[in-house]
Amino acid sequence: MTFKRVLGALLLACGSFAAAGPAPTGFPFSDETLRYALNMPGGPKLGEGRMTAKRTAGMSGWDFQLTLDAPVPMFAIHDVYSSHSTSDYCSAEFSKKFEHGQRKTSEREVIDRSHGTAVRTTLIIPGAGKSEFSVPDCIKDGLTMLMYTRKEMGQGRVPAAQRILFGSMYDAQFTYTGAVTVEDAGKPVTADRLLCSLKGPKSNLEIEIIFARDAARTPLQMRLPLAVGSFSLELVR
């Protein structure tokens, strides 16, 4: 059998398998809502989180949002991170509003890709400040970067080191550390662990994410550094 015939047979078989199997669900294949338990590492549930992805009108991009809510005595956590990206995962707008105990912040960055700039506006105090700074072409905010990482890992790639926007500009480095076994819906599963190291003008952060080996590369667990220590998000099925 010639190479062309072998290749044709393989493509036909793959096409038949794809047609018979269920269509992939979740981001980036469809709109998505994921719910998480917000915990202290190894400790009890303190609150909850929710992450959503929704196609914009006209299918021209995505709206992403991550919320954290933990009414912890003496250190309540109430966070809302929102971003709008184009279909090629370039950020157009990013906002964050968070409350960590007595510390509160609310700001928005609007990206003008044609001029390579972002305008940051502080929202918590009206008129408190506005600034403009340069950004690389197709800059990704932190939330868009997470979703882009899912898409890349679904295609067998880890994102290259790059600058990202998360209020300030951070240098982001992504390291795949290998397979791990975690619980998902009460059952042990094999998943993939990724470390994201962020180096900014005033702080260095490290975020750990455990991705399922499904088509959507669903984040099963995330470890997030906050002012009083690391918190974990664990997917609730």
C-alpha atoms as one frame of an Amber mdcrd trajectory, in Angstrom:
protein
   0.000   0.000   0.000   1.393   3.420  -0.925   2.096   6.156   1.629  -0.797
   8.246   0.254  -3.223   5.372   0.723  -1.978   4.710   4.261  -2.311   8.401
   5.136  -5.784   8.525   3.596  -6.888   5.479   5.599  -5.567   7.012   8.838
  -7.337  10.306   8.196 -10.577   8.474   7.386 -10.296   6.432  10.577  -9.611
   9.516  12.670 -12.532  11.317  11.070 -14.857   8.404  11.789 -13.679   8.250
  15.413 -14.189  11.987  15.886 -17.660  11.803  14.377 -18.637   8.942  16.669
 -17.269  10.490  19.872 -18.938  13.267  21.862 -17.996  16.850  21.020 -15.517
  18.429  23.490 -17.058  20.730  26.075 -15.701  23.572  28.173 -13.230  26.255
  27.198 -12.078  26.739  24.433 -14.810  24.657  22.800 -17.797  26.255  24.529
 -18.805  28.690  27.263 -17.860  27.415  30.681 -18.498  27.864  34.405 -16.224
  26.143  36.924 -16.779  26.191  40.689 -14.068  25.774  43.303 -13.675  25.352
  47.040 -11.278  27.958  48.474  -9.106  26.360  51.153  -6.063  26.885  53.263
  -3.526  24.275  52.101  -4.403  21.040  53.865  -7.063  22.836  55.881 -10.825
  23.346  55.908 -12.915  25.074  53.275 -12.914  28.829  53.811 -15.038  29.963
  50.892 -15.585  29.451  47.204 -14.406  30.549  43.803 -15.907  30.626  40.342
 -14.278  30.939  36.933 -16.230  31.633  33.758 -15.454  31.873  30.060 -18.005
  33.292  27.651 -17.804  34.044  23.956 -18.444  37.681  23.149 -21.184  38.784
  20.771 -20.241  37.936  17.215 -17.740  35.314  18.426 -14.984  37.931  18.165
 -13.315  37.131  21.481 -13.762  35.983  25.065 -14.905  37.420  28.373 -13.241
  35.769  31.370 -13.943  36.210  35.066 -12.551  34.761  38.296 -14.211  35.472
  41.637 -13.055  34.507  45.135 -15.254  34.876  48.187 -14.226  33.843  51.700
 -15.821  35.629  54.694 -12.906  34.780  56.981 -12.960  36.608  60.345 -10.286
  39.310  60.506  -9.236  38.661  56.891 -12.173  38.512  54.505 -11.395  37.771
  50.858 -13.627  39.229  48.139 -11.985  39.308  44.706 -13.277  39.861  41.189
 -10.913  39.640  38.203 -12.370  40.280  34.738 -10.829  40.427  31.295 -11.838
  40.768  27.691  -9.594  39.287  25.033  -9.662  39.024  21.279 -10.032  35.682
  19.505  -6.221  35.387  19.353  -5.953  35.891  23.150  -4.664  39.453  23.103
  -5.989  41.439  26.056  -8.254  44.382  25.345  -9.278  45.205  28.918  -8.509
  43.875  32.381  -9.915  44.858  35.757  -9.392  43.680  39.286 -11.246  44.477
  42.442 -10.149  42.815  45.636 -10.494  43.008  49.370  -7.941  41.203  51.529
  -8.736  42.131  55.106  -8.299  45.885  55.375  -6.528  46.163  52.031  -8.753
  47.136  49.112  -7.905  47.785  45.472  -9.932  48.449  42.358  -8.436  49.322
  38.996  -8.859  48.833  35.276  -6.362  48.640  32.406  -7.496  49.344  28.852
  -5.075  48.268  26.122  -4.619  50.237  22.911  -2.879  47.707  20.718  -2.459
  50.108  17.803  -0.259  52.356  19.970   1.276  49.650  22.164   0.005  51.254
  25.375  -2.231  50.512  28.351  -4.094  53.088  30.448  -4.543  52.198  34.108
  -7.356  53.884  36.031  -7.731  53.572  39.783 -11.418  53.100  40.572 -11.680
  52.669  44.334 -11.127  56.384  44.924 -12.691  58.543  42.192 -10.088  60.702
  40.524  -7.268  59.015  42.443  -5.121  58.415  39.409  -4.633  57.499  35.799
  -1.419  56.453  34.117  -0.270  55.251  30.709   2.571  52.840  30.000   3.961
  50.796  27.124   3.045  47.137  26.653   4.254  44.486  24.171   2.115  43.609
  21.187  -0.617  41.089  22.036  -0.098  41.501  25.767  -2.000  39.004  27.918
  -3.371  39.812  31.334  -3.082  37.223  34.099  -6.537  35.744  33.570  -6.278
  35.585  29.782  -2.832  34.010  30.233  -4.355  31.217  32.316  -6.924  30.452
  29.632  -4.333  30.687  26.856  -2.161  28.230  28.795  -5.065  25.753  28.812
  -5.377  26.043  25.032  -1.639  25.591  24.527  -1.388  22.582  26.834  -4.332
  21.033  25.024  -2.099  21.103  21.939   0.910  19.684  23.764   2.737  22.963
  24.362   3.800  25.043  27.363   3.662  28.829  26.829   6.954  30.585  26.206
   8.319  33.036  28.773   6.760  36.457  28.255   5.602  39.649  29.913   2.050
  39.726  31.230  -0.208  42.378  32.702  -1.603  42.030  36.207  -1.923  45.614
  37.343   1.835  46.001  36.937   3.927  44.284  34.300   5.376  40.902  35.273
   7.931  38.631  33.636   6.281  35.214  33.504   8.121  31.900  33.260   6.231
  28.606  32.835   7.669  25.262  33.915   6.057  21.879  33.396   7.095  19.648
  36.310   5.474  16.395  35.237   2.547  14.152  36.049   0.914  14.060  39.476
  -1.904  12.047  41.026  -4.730  14.074  42.563  -8.348  13.517  43.504 -11.080
  14.569  41.106 -14.682  13.930  42.149 -13.384  11.609  44.868 -11.296   9.459
  42.529  -7.520   9.477  41.925  -6.571  10.736  38.477  -3.342  11.476  36.672
  -2.944  15.188  35.901  -0.227  17.658  34.865   1.492  20.165  37.148   2.639
  23.566  35.912   4.481  26.266  37.830   4.156  29.922  36.827   6.813  32.225
  38.264   6.017  35.944  38.113   8.654  38.614  38.664   7.337  42.162  39.039
   8.662  45.558  40.037   7.867  45.050  43.723   7.124  41.367  44.227   7.818
  37.861  43.012   4.983  35.317  42.911   4.702  31.618  42.203   1.433  30.007
  41.152   0.920  26.266  40.900  -1.785  24.824  38.648  -2.838  21.196  38.236
  -4.493  20.566  34.857  -6.751  17.641  34.020  -5.847  15.568  30.988  -9.174
  16.265  29.316  -9.616  18.140  26.035 -10.303  21.412  27.879  -7.303  21.054
  30.210  -9.589  21.899  33.119  -7.727  23.397  36.121  -8.355  20.914  38.937
  -6.349  22.775  41.572  -4.640  26.145  41.809  -2.380  27.458  44.561  -2.539
  31.249  44.849  -0.297  33.434  47.020  -2.136  36.060  49.076  -0.938  38.470
  51.753  -1.393  36.017  54.660  -0.141  32.929  52.843  -1.027  30.504  50.085
  -4.618  29.526  49.393  -5.754  26.682  47.172  -8.691  26.359  44.815 -10.019
  22.833  44.315 -12.548  22.063  41.583 -16.027  21.039  42.763 -17.712  18.662
  40.306
